[in-house]
Amino acid sequence: MEKYLEAFKNAFLGTLDWTWKSILFEVPWYTNYFWGLVVISLLVWFLEIIVPWRKEQSIFRKDFWLDGFYMFFNFFIFAIVIGGVYSMLEVAFKSFGVTMSSLAIIDISSIPTWGQLLLFFIVLDFVQWLTHVMLHRFSILWRFHKVHHSVKEMGFAAHLRYHWMENIFYKPLKVFAVMLLGGFEPEQAYIVHFMAITIGHLNHANVKFSYGPLKYVFNNPVMHLYHHAYALPKKRMYGVNFGISLSLWDYLFKTNYIPETSGTIELGYSDDDKMPKSFFKQLVYGFKKNQ
């Protein structure tokens, strides 16, 4: 037990120290995820202000500040705590001989760095797409995912409004995906991180563009708005447009749906009026079977 507590303490304090140093600009700029998130958020928000898709929507839309707090909670405050838990699990797995390299099915260390990053990006995105589908398909998972879908006016910060339990679902599968790619250790992995944040922010932003022919590859605000639609096709009762960064999975597996592009649709789900309005009540939402 002592080694597990030591692992938790080291990971907790290490993540806390790194976050504090990031705030003080004491880490390399390309690994400064705190200010990177701030800069990306401000740039996308600026786009919403100068070229809004839904012009009647306020700059400080409904739940703007709630979503803003969620961004920092999910990316930093919760990450500090959960980092210690994952460190304990890593120690436990190692005791059974399971390491980051033991499950590798392909060795990508011999291919160029850009190729490693591209493969990492694609594999990670597919795993997240599949996880996202499961969040909608299974009621026990949907109860937590409802927090994200309780957004009634779409904006960039809605990207990171999600229940903390989603980190519990996503993180292990993402780590597992990385473990399958033997030899992946490029220092430039921050590129994938910042790309994913930017695409995610844009997907939820109050801007209208779909990348032309690349809409079949990259997720976009028009496509993702219909993922949040209140009214869904009868044959798609579990949802549509599950793409995270890439839309190609939806086109490949026939879960794509864009009936029109006015952007004026109602958002939410059938019983979204039951969702608590406060952050702290939403933290414990989803643990009761009837929620």
C-alpha positions in Angstrom: 0.0 0.0 0.0 2.9 2.4 0.8 4.2 2.3 -2.8 0.7 3.2 -4.1 0.3 6.1 -1.8 3.8 7.3 -2.7 2.9 7.1 -6.4 -0.3 9.1 -5.8 1.6 11.8 -3.8 4.4 12.2 -6.4 2.0 12.4 -9.3 -0.4 14.8 -7.5 2.4 17.1 -6.4 4.1 16.8 -9.8 1.0 17.8 -11.7 0.2 20.6 -9.3 3.8 22.0 -9.6 3.7 21.8 -13.4 0.4 23.6 -13.6 1.7 26.4 -11.3 4.9 26.7 -13.3 2.8 26.9 -16.4 0.8 29.8 -15.0 4.0 31.6 -14.2 5.5 30.9 -17.7 8.3 28.7 -16.1 7.8 25.8 -18.6 8.7 25.7 -22.3 6.0 27.5 -24.3 5.1 24.4 -26.4 4.3 22.4 -23.3 2.4 25.3 -21.6 -1.1 23.8 -21.9 -2.6 26.3 -19.4 -1.8 29.5 -21.5 -2.2 27.5 -24.7 -5.8 26.8 -23.8 -6.3 30.5 -22.9 -4.9 31.8 -26.2 -6.8 29.3 -28.3 -10.0 30.1 -26.4 -9.5 33.9 -26.9 -8.8 33.5 -30.6 -11.9 31.4 -31.3 -14.0 33.7 -29.1 -12.8 36.6 -31.2 -14.0 34.7 -34.4 -17.4 34.3 -32.7 -17.5 38.1 -32.1 -16.5 39.3 -35.6 -18.2 36.6 -37.7 -21.0 35.1 -35.7 -23.1 32.4 -37.3 -26.2 33.1 -35.1 -26.1 36.8 -35.0 -28.9 37.1 -32.4 -26.8 35.1 -29.9 -25.1 37.2 -27.2 -21.3 37.4 -27.0 -21.8 36.3 -23.4 -24.2 33.6 -24.3 -26.3 31.5 -21.9 -24.0 29.6 -19.4 -20.9 31.3 -20.8 -19.2 31.6 -17.4 -20.3 28.1 -16.3 -18.7 26.6 -19.4 -15.6 28.7 -18.9 -15.1 27.3 -15.4 -15.6 23.8 -16.8 -12.7 24.4 -19.1 -10.3 25.0 -16.3 -11.8 22.4 -14.0 -11.7 19.5 -16.4 -8.3 20.4 -17.9 -6.4 21.4 -14.7 -8.1 21.1 -11.3 -9.5 17.6 -11.9 -6.4 16.5 -13.8 -4.3 17.2 -10.8 -6.4 14.9 -8.6 -6.9 12.1 -11.2 -3.2 12.1 -12.1 -2.4 10.6 -8.8 -5.0 7.9 -9.2 -3.7 6.9 -12.7 -0.2 6.8 -11.2 -1.4 4.3 -8.6 -3.0 2.2 -11.4 0.3 2.3 -13.4 2.1 0.8 -10.4 -0.5 -1.9 -10.1 -0.3 -2.8 -13.8 3.5 -3.0 -13.6 3.3 -5.5 -10.8 1.5 -7.8 -13.3 4.1 -7.1 -16.0 1.9 -4.7 -18.0 3.8 -1.6 -19.2 3.5 1.0 -21.9 5.4 -1.3 -24.3 4.1 -4.7 -23.4 0.8 -4.4 -25.4 2.4 -2.8 -28.5 1.1 -4.4 -31.8 3.2 -2.3 -34.2 6.5 -0.5 -33.8 6.4 3.0 -35.3 9.7 4.2 -34.0 11.3 3.7 -37.5 9.0 6.0 -39.4 9.5 9.8 -39.6 8.3 11.9 -36.7 5.5 13.5 -38.8 4.2 10.0 -39.7 4.2 9.0 -36.0 2.3 12.1 -35.1 -0.2 11.6 -37.9 -0.8 7.9 -36.9 -1.1 8.9 -33.2 -3.6 11.6 -34.1 -5.7 9.2 -36.2 -5.7 6.3 -33.8 -6.4 8.5 -30.8 -9.3 10.2 -32.6 -10.9 6.9 -33.6 -10.7 5.6 -30.0 -12.4 8.8 -28.8 -15.0 8.5 -31.6 -15.8 5.0 -30.5 -16.0 6.1 -26.8 -18.3 8.9 -27.8 -20.6 6.5 -29.5 -20.7 4.3 -26.4 -21.5 7.4 -24.2 -24.7 7.8 -26.3 -25.5 4.1 -26.8 -25.4 2.9 -23.1 -27.8 4.5 -20.6 -25.4 4.2 -17.7 -22.8 6.3 -19.7 -25.4 8.7 -21.2 -26.5 9.8 -17.7 -23.1 11.5 -17.3 -22.8 12.7 -20.9 -26.1 14.6 -20.5 -24.1 17.4 -18.8 -22.4 18.1 -22.1 -25.6 18.0 -24.0 -27.4 20.3 -21.6 -25.8 23.2 -23.6 -28.7 25.3 -25.0 -26.6 28.0 -26.8 -23.5 26.8 -28.6 -20.1 28.5 -28.1 -16.4 27.6 -28.0 -16.3 26.9 -24.2 -19.1 24.3 -24.5 -16.3 22.1 -25.9 -15.1 21.4 -22.4 -18.4 21.4 -20.4 -18.5 17.7 -19.6 -19.0 15.6 -16.5 -15.7 14.6 -14.7 -16.7 10.9 -15.1 -16.0 11.3 -18.8 -12.3 11.6 -18.0 -12.6 8.3 -16.3 -14.1 6.7 -19.5 -11.8 8.4 -22.0 -8.4 8.5 -20.4 -7.8 4.7 -20.0 -8.9 4.0 -23.6 -6.6 6.8 -24.9 -3.7 5.4 -22.9 -4.5 1.9 -24.2 -4.4 3.3 -27.8 -1.0 4.8 -27.2 0.2 1.5 -25.7 -0.6 -0.2 -29.0 1.8 2.1 -30.9 5.2 0.8 -29.8 8.0 3.3 -29.9 5.9 6.4 -30.0 7.7 9.1 -27.9 8.1 12.2 -30.1 8.6 15.4 -28.2 6.3 17.1 -30.8 3.2 15.3 -29.4 2.1 18.8 -28.1 1.2 19.5 -31.8 -1.6 16.9 -31.6 -2.8 18.3 -28.3 -3.2 21.8 -29.5 -4.7 20.7 -32.8 -7.4 18.7 -30.9 -8.2 21.7 -28.6 -8.4 24.1 -31.6 -10.6 21.8 -33.7 -12.8 21.0 -30.6 -13.3 24.7 -29.8 -14.1 25.5 -33.4 -16.6 22.7 -33.6 -18.6 24.2 -30.7 -18.1 27.9 -31.8 -20.8 30.2 -33.0 -19.1 30.4 -36.5 -20.1 28.8 -39.8 -17.7 26.9 -42.0 -17.3 23.3 -43.1 -13.8 23.3 -44.7 -15.2 22.6 -48.3 -14.4 19.1 -49.5 -12.4 18.6 -46.3 -15.7 18.4 -44.4 -15.5 14.7 -45.1 -12.3 14.5 -43.1 -12.5 17.1 -40.4 -15.3 17.7 -38.0 -16.8 21.3 -38.2 -19.3 23.6 -36.5 -22.1 22.9 -39.0 -21.8 19.1 -38.5 -21.3 19.2 -34.8 -24.3 21.5 -34.2 -26.5 18.6 -35.3 -24.8 16.3 -32.8 -26.4 18.6 -30.2 -29.8 18.8 -31.9 -32.9 18.4 -29.6 -34.8 16.6 -32.4 -33.1 13.5 -33.9 -34.1 11.3 -36.8 -36.2 8.4 -35.7 -33.7 5.9 -37.0 -30.8 7.7 -35.2 -32.3 7.9 -31.7 -28.9 7.4 -30.1 -27.3 10.4 -31.9 -25.5 11.5 -35.0 -22.2 13.1 -35.9 -20.0 11.6 -33.2 -16.7 12.9 -34.6 -14.2 14.5 -32.3 -11.6 16.0 -34.6 -12.3 13.9 -37.6 -15.6 13.5 -39.4 -14.5 10.7 -41.6 -15.5 8.0 -39.0 -19.1 9.3 -39.3 -19.1 9.1 -43.0 -17.4 5.7 -43.0 -19.9 4.2 -40.4 -23.0 6.1 -41.7 -23.6 8.1 -38.6 -23.4 11.5 -40.5 -26.4 13.8 -40.6 -26.7 17.4 -41.8 -30.3 18.1 -43.1 -29.7 21.9 -43.4 -27.3 24.6 -42.4 -29.3 27.5 -40.9 -27.9 27.0 -37.4 -31.2 27.9 -35.8 -32.1 24.5 -34.4 -33.0 23.8 -30.8 -30.3 22.1 -28.7 -30.5 19.7 -25.8 -32.5 16.5 -25.2 -36.0 15.4 -24.2 -35.6 15.9 -20.4 -32.9 18.5 -20.3 -35.1 20.6 -18.0 -34.1 18.2 -15.2 -30.5 19.1 -15.4 -29.3 21.2 -12.4 -28.1 24.7 -13.3 -25.3 24.9 -10.8 -21.8 23.5 -11.3 -21.7 21.7 -8.0 -25.0 19.9 -8.5 -23.9 18.9 -12.0 -20.8 17.3 -10.4 -22.9 14.6 -8.8 -25.4 14.3 -11.5 -25.7 10.9 -13.2 -25.1 8.6 -10.3 -28.8 8.0 -9.8 -30.4 5.5 -12.1 -33.4 7.7 -12.9 -31.3 10.7 -14.0 
